Structures are given as structure tokens and as C-alpha cells.
Amino acid sequence: MKFFGELLMALGILIATLSGLCSAVILTGPDGPEISKAAILPLVAIIGGLPFLSGVGMFFGGRWLLRLARERGE
């Protein structure tokens, strides 16, 4: 259980970091002539926000598994 918790935490950090950085790059990039930041914000929130939230959830799920393993003495 300890290994799975550590694996979940590592994957969660990786997914949240990469999707968060990708969203930040898209939002801070230059404006095009046809599209503004306000127009692209909902798209970035949906496409980049869902993987970010799942990565954060994986991190906290792995943290919970590690605490559970420590309490059981594994």
C-alpha cells in the first residue's frame, strides 16, 4: 500500500505541474488578432483545469494511503 501511495503522489504532482504550466503558458502567451484572453479562459479552464484537479486529487489520495499505511505499521 505504501508503494501505491507514493506512486499516486508522484503521478499527481507530475500531472498537476505539467497541466498547470501548460495552462499558464497559454494564458500568458501573446494575444492573436482573432482571440483575446477573456475568450480563451473558459477553454483553458476546462481542458487544463480538469487534469490539474485530477492530479491534485491523486496527490491527496496517495498522501491518505501513506498515512493509512503508517498507522497500520506497514
N, C-alpha and C positions, 0 to 999 in steps of 0.2 A: 504494500500500500504506500510505503514511503517513496519508492521509486516512481510510482504513477503520479503521486502528488508533486514531486519535483519536476517530472516531465510536463505536467499540466501547467505549472508555474512558468517554466521556461518557454513553452509554446505560447502561453498567454502574453508574456512580456514581448516576445518576438512579433506576434500578430498585432498587438495594440501599438507597438512602436512603429512598425512599418506602415500600418494603415493611417496612423496619426500623422506621420511625417509626409506621407503621400497627400493627404488632405491639406496639410499646411502648405505644401509646395503649390498645389493647385490654387488655393485661396490667395497666396501671396504673389503669384505669378503676374505677369503683365496682362492688362485688360486688352481684349481684342476689339476690333471695331464693331462687331455684331453683338457682343455679350458683355455684361457687366458682372461685378462680384455679387451683387444682390440677386441676379438672375441665376447664378450657378450655385449659390449657397444651399438651396434645398436638395439639389442633386448630390452635392458633396456630402451633405448630412446623411442622406440615405445610403449612398454607395460606400462612403468611407466610415460613416458612423456605426453601421451595423457590425462590420468586422472589428472595429475598435471596442465596442461594447462586449462582443463575444470574447475578445482577448482578455479584457478586464475580468469578465466572468470566469474564464478559465484560470486566471491567476488566483482569484479569491477561492475558487473551488479547490485548486491544488494546495493552497495555504490551509484550507479547512482539513483536507486529507492529511497533511503533515501534522497538524495539531492533534488530530484523532489518533494517528499512529504513535505520537509521543505519549499520549495519555494511556494508550494500551501497552506501551513499553516495547514496541516493535522496532 
